[in-house]
Amino acid sequence: MQSLSPAPLVSLTWTDHVTGTEGYLVVDRLVRGVSSGGLRMRKGCTLAEVAGLARGMTLKEALHFDAGDPRTRYIPLGGSKGGIDCDPRDPAAYGVLVRFLRAMRPYIENVWTTGEDLGLSQDLVDRAAAEAGLVSTVQAVYPLLDDEAGARRRLADAFAVTVDGIGLDELVGGCGVAESTLAALDRAGVAHRGARVSLQGLGTMGGATARFLSRAGLSVVAVADIRGTIANPAGLDVEALLAARDVHGAVDRRALRDGDQELPADDWLAADVEVLVPAAVSYAVDGANQALVRARWVVEAANMPVLPEAETLLAERGITVLPDVVVNSGTNAWWWWTLFGDIGPDAEEAFGHTRRSMRVLMDRVLERAAADGCTPRAAAHSLAADRLPVMAERFGWYR
């Protein structure tokens, strides 16, 4: 079994000379000399947080590597992550972002492919990257492409696709989260229609997840944003809430209907639901507030939202955590499926490929968890470890 050493390959801290803001880059591993991982911006972001996210990206890449399918063109990459300790709503945030990207330019040009994450949209990252003098935030992968010009056109065309007013790049991640959830429900024999859902976050990932789950027949009964929790036991109008969001996912309360309630911010956690979806911040569920959870499944649409102590306590109460390294990996995979040419710039093709891939992956994880008598997270880590020797042999783990 190929193991991961405890230390990443690259770990650095940057200090903005204008504001004193700190930013971080962690490259956990390289495959063929390249790594993949988004850039987040939030007040309180730490180097340790970014290191954990980078390790998670290594696992996500390994989980999506299928050595047995000769048709796939997707070449797995290593894992990495960037983070900036800044409130994205701060008027100075954009300048900090530009200066961070400018400072990281040698890494982005050569080893780190990145994109949007918590607090940042892809449009904003792309605009700041251009101002920082970068060709693209994924240019490090270009030497691995058979047809760079065609691949770049395909990805640009895919980013131009919208479905019912939302960009395809936003929707594929939620499609993957929803399919992971449905796989768990199906395995347990729980009907989709009427199953209740509570979400923290209605931004890129949370909003898309809410749409796909509601369209699959589930009832979204609670949604939390920065202003509090919106709840309705009869079900919220997801499309109306999505249309009333600002760029950070906060909902204009004027869009609420009769029967919709405004509750305190943490009430989403204690909602009487089958499925709880933390889709906003890391460390949302800890050893103390996990006692409020009443759901049967906690689905990690965000990165690292459930602390290890909380997951242990939830498991003791019969509550299953579906781990982020599986659940939210569809966004990253879609970029590479599209860029490498496994799929074209078409919404239905993207959703179909995402659903099939995520269903297979989640089924494998749940089957391994049942066979080994462990949590889905432990099963996912075990499956990733099974793939690492093949990746190392075929591609060179560090090269």
C-alpha positions as CSV (number, residue, x, y, z in Angstrom):
1,M,0.0,0.0,0.0
2,Q,1.3,3.4,-1.0
3,S,1.2,5.7,2.1
4,L,1.1,9.4,2.4
5,S,3.9,11.0,4.4
6,P,2.7,13.4,7.1
7,A,4.4,16.4,5.6
8,P,3.3,18.1,2.4
9,L,5.8,18.9,-0.4
10,V,5.3,22.7,-0.2
11,S,3.9,24.7,2.7
12,L,4.2,28.5,2.6
13,T,2.8,31.6,4.2
14,W,2.6,34.9,2.4
15,T,2.1,38.3,4.0
16,D,0.5,41.1,2.0
17,H,2.7,44.2,2.2
18,V,-0.2,46.5,1.9
19,T,-2.7,45.2,4.5
20,G,-0.7,42.7,6.5
21,T,-3.2,40.0,5.5
22,E,-1.8,36.4,5.4
23,G,-2.3,33.9,2.6
24,Y,-1.2,30.3,2.3
25,L,-0.4,27.7,-0.3
26,V,0.1,24.0,0.5
27,V,1.1,21.5,-2.2
28,D,0.4,18.1,-0.7
29,R,1.6,15.9,-3.6
30,L,2.4,16.2,-7.3
31,V,1.5,13.7,-10.0
32,R,3.3,14.3,-13.3
33,G,4.5,17.5,-11.7
34,V,1.1,19.0,-11.2
35,S,-1.4,19.4,-8.4
36,S,-5.1,20.6,-8.2
37,G,-6.9,22.5,-5.5
38,G,-9.1,25.6,-5.2
39,L,-8.4,29.0,-3.5
40,R,-10.6,30.0,-0.6
41,M,-11.0,33.4,1.1
42,R,-12.4,33.7,4.6
43,K,-11.6,35.5,7.8
44,G,-9.8,33.1,10.1
45,C,-8.4,30.9,7.5
46,T,-5.2,29.1,8.7
47,L,-2.3,27.2,7.3
48,A,-3.4,24.1,9.1
49,E,-6.8,24.4,7.5
50,V,-5.3,24.8,4.1
51,A,-3.0,21.8,4.7
52,G,-6.0,19.6,5.6
53,L,-7.8,20.7,2.5
54,A,-4.7,20.0,0.3
55,R,-4.5,16.4,1.7
56,G,-8.2,16.0,1.0
57,M,-7.5,17.0,-2.7
58,T,-4.9,14.3,-2.9
59,L,-7.5,11.8,-1.8
60,K,-10.2,13.2,-4.2
61,E,-7.9,12.8,-7.1
62,A,-7.0,9.3,-6.2
63,L,-10.6,8.3,-5.7
64,H,-11.5,9.5,-9.2
65,F,-8.6,7.6,-10.8
66,D,-9.9,4.6,-12.7
67,A,-7.0,2.5,-13.9
68,G,-9.4,-0.1,-15.4
69,D,-11.2,2.2,-17.9
70,P,-9.1,2.6,-21.1
71,R,-11.5,5.2,-22.5
72,T,-10.8,7.8,-19.8
73,R,-8.5,10.7,-20.7
74,Y,-8.6,12.2,-17.3
75,I,-5.1,12.1,-15.9
76,P,-5.1,12.3,-12.1
77,L,-3.2,15.1,-10.4
78,G,-1.8,15.7,-7.0
79,G,-3.5,17.6,-4.2
80,S,-3.0,21.3,-3.2
81,K,-5.0,24.2,-1.8
82,G,-4.7,27.9,-1.3
83,G,-6.3,30.1,1.4
84,I,-6.4,33.8,2.3
85,D,-7.2,35.0,5.8
86,C,-9.6,37.8,4.7
87,D,-13.3,38.5,4.7
88,P,-14.3,38.4,1.0
89,R,-16.8,41.3,1.7
90,D,-13.9,43.6,2.9
91,P,-13.4,46.4,0.4
92,A,-9.7,45.6,0.3
93,A,-10.3,41.9,-0.5
94,Y,-10.0,42.1,-4.2
95,G,-6.6,43.9,-4.1
96,V,-5.4,41.3,-1.6
97,L,-6.5,38.5,-4.0
98,V,-4.7,40.1,-6.9
99,R,-1.5,40.5,-4.9
100,F,-1.7,36.9,-3.6
101,L,-2.1,35.5,-7.1
102,R,0.8,37.7,-8.3
103,A,3.0,36.3,-5.6
104,M,1.9,32.7,-6.3
105,R,2.4,33.2,-10.1
106,P,5.5,30.8,-10.3
107,Y,3.5,28.1,-8.6
108,I,0.4,28.6,-10.7
109,E,2.4,28.6,-13.9
110,N,4.2,25.4,-13.1
111,V,2.6,23.2,-10.4
112,W,-0.7,24.5,-8.9
113,T,-3.9,24.5,-10.8
114,T,-6.6,26.4,-8.9
115,G,-10.1,27.9,-9.1
116,E,-13.0,29.1,-6.9
117,D,-13.6,27.9,-3.4
118,L,-15.3,29.3,-0.3
119,G,-15.7,33.0,-0.5
120,L,-14.6,33.4,-4.1
121,S,-16.4,33.0,-7.5
122,Q,-14.6,31.7,-10.6
123,D,-15.4,35.0,-12.4
124,L,-13.6,36.9,-9.6
125,V,-10.6,34.6,-9.5
126,D,-10.3,34.7,-13.3
127,R,-10.4,38.5,-13.3
128,A,-7.9,38.8,-10.5
129,A,-5.6,36.2,-12.2
130,A,-5.6,38.2,-15.5
131,E,-4.7,41.4,-13.5
132,A,-1.9,39.4,-11.8
133,G,-0.5,38.6,-15.2
134,L,-1.5,34.9,-15.4
135,V,-2.7,33.2,-18.6
136,S,-5.0,30.9,-16.7
137,T,-5.4,29.5,-13.2
138,V,-5.0,26.0,-14.7
139,Q,-2.1,26.7,-17.0
140,A,0.2,24.3,-15.2
141,V,-1.8,21.4,-16.6
142,Y,-1.6,22.5,-20.2
143,P,1.6,20.5,-21.0
144,L,-0.3,17.3,-20.2
145,L,-3.0,18.0,-22.8
146,D,-3.0,16.5,-26.3
147,D,-4.7,19.5,-27.8
148,E,-4.3,22.6,-25.6
149,A,-6.2,25.0,-27.8
150,G,-9.1,22.6,-28.2
151,A,-9.2,21.8,-24.5
152,R,-9.2,25.5,-23.5
153,R,-12.0,26.2,-25.9
154,R,-14.0,23.3,-24.5
155,L,-13.6,24.4,-20.9
156,A,-14.4,28.1,-21.8
157,D,-17.6,26.9,-23.7
158,A,-18.6,24.8,-20.7
159,F,-18.2,27.8,-18.3
160,A,-20.5,29.7,-20.7
161,V,-23.4,27.2,-20.3
162,T,-26.2,28.1,-17.9
163,V,-29.2,26.1,-16.8
164,D,-32.3,28.0,-15.5
165,G,-30.1,31.0,-14.7
166,I,-27.2,29.2,-13.0
167,G,-23.9,28.4,-14.5
168,L,-22.9,24.8,-15.3
169,D,-19.7,25.2,-13.3
170,E,-21.8,26.0,-10.2
171,L,-24.3,23.2,-10.8
172,V,-22.1,20.2,-11.3
173,G,-20.8,20.2,-7.7
174,G,-24.3,20.2,-6.4
175,C,-25.3,17.5,-8.8
176,G,-22.5,15.3,-7.3
177,V,-23.6,16.0,-3.7
178,A,-27.2,15.2,-4.6
179,E,-26.3,11.9,-6.3
180,S,-24.1,10.9,-3.3
181,T,-27.1,11.6,-1.1
182,L,-29.5,9.6,-3.2
183,A,-27.1,6.7,-3.3
184,A,-27.1,6.5,0.5
185,L,-30.9,6.8,0.6
186,D,-31.3,4.1,-2.0
187,R,-29.0,1.7,-0.2
188,A,-31.0,2.2,3.0
189,G,-34.4,1.8,1.1
190,V,-35.5,5.4,1.9
191,A,-37.8,6.9,-0.6
192,H,-36.7,10.2,-2.2
193,R,-40.1,11.9,-2.2
194,G,-40.8,13.6,1.1
195,A,-37.4,13.0,2.6
196,R,-36.5,16.2,4.4
197,V,-33.3,18.2,4.1
198,S,-31.7,21.0,6.0
199,L,-28.7,22.9,4.5
200,Q,-26.2,25.4,5.8
201,G,-25.2,27.7,3.0
202,L,-27.0,28.6,-0.2
203,G,-23.9,29.7,-2.1
204,T,-22.3,27.8,-5.1
205,M,-22.4,24.3,-3.6
206,G,-25.3,24.6,-1.3
207,G,-27.6,26.3,-3.8
208,A,-26.9,23.7,-6.5
209,T,-27.4,20.9,-4.0
210,A,-30.7,22.3,-2.9
211,R,-31.9,22.5,-6.5
212,F,-30.9,18.9,-7.4
213,L,-32.3,17.4,-4.2
214,S,-35.6,19.3,-4.5
215,R,-35.9,18.2,-8.1
216,A,-35.3,14.6,-7.0
217,G,-38.4,14.8,-4.8
218,L,-36.8,15.7,-1.4
219,S,-38.3,18.5,0.7
220,V,-35.8,21.3,1.6
221,V,-37.3,22.5,4.9
222,A,-34.4,24.7,6.3
223,V,-31.6,26.8,4.8
224,A,-29.1,28.8,6.8
225,D,-27.2,31.8,5.5
226,I,-25.2,34.6,7.2
227,R,-28.4,36.3,8.3
228,G,-30.0,33.2,10.0
229,T,-32.1,30.2,9.2
230,I,-35.1,30.2,6.9
231,A,-37.4,27.3,7.6
232,N,-40.8,25.9,6.6
233,P,-41.9,22.4,7.6
234,A,-44.0,22.1,4.5
235,G,-41.0,22.8,2.3
236,L,-39.3,25.9,1.0
237,D,-39.5,27.2,-2.5
238,V,-35.9,26.5,-3.5
239,E,-36.1,28.2,-6.8
240,A,-37.4,31.4,-5.3
241,L,-34.6,31.4,-2.7
242,L,-32.0,30.8,-5.4
243,A,-33.3,33.8,-7.4
244,A,-33.2,36.0,-4.3
245,R,-29.5,35.3,-3.4
246,D,-26.7,37.8,-3.5
247,V,-23.2,36.9,-4.7
248,H,-22.3,35.5,-1.3
249,G,-25.4,33.3,-1.0
250,A,-27.4,35.5,1.4
251,V,-31.1,35.5,0.7
252,D,-33.2,38.6,0.4
253,R,-35.9,38.1,3.0
254,R,-38.5,39.9,0.9
255,A,-38.7,36.7,-1.2
256,L,-40.0,34.7,1.7
257,R,-43.6,33.3,1.5
258,D,-46.3,32.9,4.0
259,G,-45.3,30.0,6.2
260,D,-41.6,30.6,5.9
261,Q,-40.0,31.3,9.3
262,E,-36.9,33.3,10.2
263,L,-35.0,31.5,13.0
264,P,-31.6,31.8,14.7
265,A,-28.5,30.9,12.7
266,D,-27.8,27.6,14.3
267,D,-31.4,26.2,14.0
268,W,-30.5,24.5,10.7
269,L,-28.4,22.0,12.7
270,A,-31.3,20.8,14.9
271,A,-33.9,20.5,12.1
272,D,-36.1,17.4,12.2
273,V,-34.8,16.0,8.9
274,E,-33.3,12.9,7.3
275,V,-30.5,14.7,5.6
276,L,-28.3,17.5,7.0
277,V,-26.0,19.2,4.5
278,P,-23.3,21.5,5.8
279,A,-22.4,23.3,2.6
280,A,-20.7,26.5,3.8
281,V,-17.8,26.6,6.2
282,S,-15.3,24.2,7.6
283,Y,-15.6,23.0,11.3
284,A,-19.3,23.7,11.4
285,V,-20.2,20.6,13.4
286,D,-18.1,20.1,16.6
287,G,-18.1,17.9,19.6
288,A,-20.6,20.1,21.4
289,N,-23.2,21.1,18.8
290,Q,-23.3,17.6,17.2
291,A,-25.7,16.8,20.1
292,L,-28.3,18.9,18.3
293,V,-28.2,16.8,15.1
294,R,-31.3,14.7,14.5
295,A,-30.7,13.7,10.9
296,R,-29.9,10.2,9.7
297,W,-27.2,11.4,7.4
298,V,-24.8,14.3,7.5
299,V,-23.6,15.0,3.9
300,E,-20.4,17.0,3.7
301,A,-20.9,19.4,0.8
302,A,-18.4,21.8,2.3
303,N,-14.8,20.8,3.0
304,M,-14.0,19.5,6.5
305,P,-17.3,20.7,8.1
306,V,-17.5,17.9,10.7
307,L,-14.7,17.7,13.2
308,P,-13.3,14.2,13.9
309,E,-14.6,14.2,17.5
310,A,-18.0,15.1,16.3
311,E,-18.0,12.3,13.7
312,T,-17.2,9.7,16.3
313,L,-20.0,10.9,18.5
314,L,-22.4,11.0,15.6
315,A,-21.5,7.5,14.6
316,E,-22.2,6.3,18.2
317,R,-25.7,7.7,17.8
318,G,-26.2,5.9,14.5
319,I,-25.8,9.0,12.3
320,T,-23.7,8.5,9.2
321,V,-21.4,11.2,7.8
322,L,-20.9,11.0,4.0
323,P,-17.4,12.4,3.7
324,D,-16.3,15.5,1.7
325,V,-13.5,13.7,-0.2
326,V,-16.3,11.8,-2.0
327,V,-19.4,14.0,-1.8
328,N,-18.1,17.3,-3.1
329,S,-15.4,15.9,-5.4
330,G,-17.6,16.2,-8.5
331,T,-16.7,19.9,-9.1
332,N,-12.9,19.2,-9.3
333,A,-13.5,16.1,-11.5
334,W,-15.8,18.0,-13.9
335,W,-13.0,20.5,-14.7
336,W,-10.7,17.7,-15.7
337,W,-13.3,15.5,-17.4
338,T,-14.1,18.6,-19.6
339,L,-10.5,19.8,-20.1
340,F,-9.1,16.4,-21.0
341,G,-12.1,15.6,-23.2
342,D,-14.0,12.9,-21.5
343,I,-17.1,15.1,-21.8
344,G,-18.1,18.0,-23.9
345,P,-19.4,21.5,-23.0
346,D,-23.0,20.2,-22.6
347,A,-25.1,20.3,-19.4
348,E,-26.9,17.0,-19.9
349,E,-23.7,15.2,-20.7
350,A,-22.0,16.8,-17.7
351,F,-24.9,15.9,-15.3
352,G,-25.1,12.4,-16.7
353,H,-21.4,11.7,-16.4
354,T,-21.3,13.3,-12.9
355,R,-24.3,11.2,-11.7
356,R,-22.8,7.9,-13.0
357,S,-19.4,8.6,-11.6
358,M,-20.5,9.8,-8.2
359,R,-23.0,6.9,-7.9
360,V,-20.4,4.3,-8.6
361,L,-17.9,6.0,-6.2
362,M,-20.4,6.4,-3.4
363,D,-21.6,2.8,-3.8
364,R,-18.1,1.5,-3.6
365,V,-17.4,3.6,-0.5
366,L,-20.6,2.4,1.3
367,E,-19.9,-1.2,0.3
368,R,-16.3,-1.0,1.7
369,A,-17.6,0.6,4.9
370,A,-20.2,-2.2,5.3
371,A,-17.6,-4.9,4.6
372,D,-14.9,-3.4,6.9
373,G,-17.3,-2.3,9.6
374,C,-15.9,1.3,9.4
375,T,-17.2,4.8,8.7
376,P,-17.6,5.9,5.0
377,R,-14.7,8.3,5.6
378,A,-12.3,5.5,6.6
379,A,-13.6,3.4,3.7
380,A,-12.9,6.3,1.3
381,H,-9.4,6.7,2.6
382,S,-8.8,3.0,2.2
383,L,-10.0,3.1,-1.4
384,A,-7.8,6.0,-2.1
385,A,-4.8,4.2,-0.6
386,D,-5.6,1.2,-2.9
387,R,-5.2,3.5,-5.9
388,L,-2.0,5.2,-4.9
389,P,0.5,2.4,-5.8
390,V,-1.0,2.3,-9.3
391,M,-0.8,6.0,-9.7
392,A,2.8,6.0,-8.5
393,E,3.8,3.2,-10.8
394,R,2.1,4.7,-13.9
395,F,2.6,8.4,-13.5
396,G,5.4,9.0,-10.9
397,W,4.1,10.2,-7.6
398,Y,6.3,13.2,-7.2
399,R,7.4,13.8,-10.8
